[in-house]
Amino acid sequence: MVTPEAAIGQLASSIPEGVVGWGYLAAAIAVGLGALGAGIAVGLVGAAAVGTIGERPELMGRTLIFVGLAEGIAIYGLVIAIMILGRV
């Protein structure tokens, strides 16, 4: 019977150490740049949304949709990082 620890040990030993390190670095970059892009996008879209709501309050629902779409960029970065870590 193969224990999960033994299976993980065999899998980890078959991957060179340098490759694992680069995979972790790639995942960190994906999350970091995704969050940075989302922060910039939400800042720009949020400022425009506040200005629009100040002039026409009935458009509040539409502006929130655009802010939500900008926040989705961070989710994409997180998903890519999870996919990268799944292969490492």
Secondary structure, 3 states (H helix, E strand, C coil): CCCHHHHHHHHHHHCCHHHHHHHHHHHHHHHHHHHHHHHHHHHHHHHHHHHHHHHCHHHHHHHHHHHHHHHHHHHHHHHHHHHHHHHC
